[in-house]
Amino acid sequence: MSLEKINTAINYLKKNEYIKEAEDLEIILNQLKKDLNNKEILEKLIQRCHIRWLGDLYIRDFQGGSEWWQLLGEIDDYANNKFKSVND
């Protein structure tokens, strides 16, 4: 997965008027573009994709939460794998 999934999530957040959350994710994305191996930023991304953070938001583009949660899960998997590879 590339950073495009994060951008997709940002677009959904903006479209659904979660501006603060979108801005937070944009900051993380921009920082990752500068340094993809930054463990601190990867940890922030993992935290944001947690079901109790962004997962609690209602995204009207999806019927039910499972598709939104799947997108967040893919981002979380990417961040966790990247985080583990940085620690190796």
N, C-alpha and C positions, 0 to 999 in steps of 0.2 A: 504494500500500500504506500502510496506517496502522500505527500502533504495535502493533496487535493481533497481527500476526505474531510480534513479539518476545514478547508475552505467551503466545502459543501455544507457542513454543519453551521458554519458562520452565516452562510446565506439563508438557511432555514431559520436561524435565530432572528436575523434581521427581518425577514419576511413576516415573522410572527411577533414582531415588535419586542423582542427580548434584546434591546439595544446594549444594555450594560454587559450582559453575558456574551454577546457577539464581540463587543470591544475587548473584553478580557481574553477571549479566544484568539482574536486578531493579534493582540500583543504577544501571546505565546507563539503563534504561527510565525510572526516576524522575527522573534528571537531564535526560533528553530531554524529559520532560513539562514541566519547568520552563523549558527553553531548547532548543528544537528546532534552533536554529542554532549550537549549541556545537560548534565544529570538533573540539576535543579529545575530547569524548564521542563524536562520530560516528566518529572514528578508532579509539577503543576498541571500538566496536561492530563496525567493519569487521575489526579484528584478531580479535575473538572468533568471528566467523562464518567465519573461515578454515578450510579443510579440515583443517589440522593442529591446530586448537584444538578447537572443538566438533565439528567434522566427524569427528574420530577416535573419538567416543563411540558406543557401541552403544545404539541406542534400539529396544527390543524391540517397540514399536508398529508399526514399519515392517519390511517384509520386505526385507532388504538395506539398504544405506545410501543408495540414490539418492533416496528420498523425503525423508529427513532432510536430505540435502545440498541438495535442491531448496528446502526451507524456508529453510535457512541462506543459500542463494544469493539468494532473494528478499529476505531481510533485508539482505544485503550490497549488492545492487543499489540498494535503497532508500537505505541509508546513503551509498553512493558518490554517487548522484545528488544527495542532499541536500547532501553535502560539497562537490560541484562547484558547486552553486547558491549556496552560502554564499561560495565563493571568487570568484564572478563579480562 
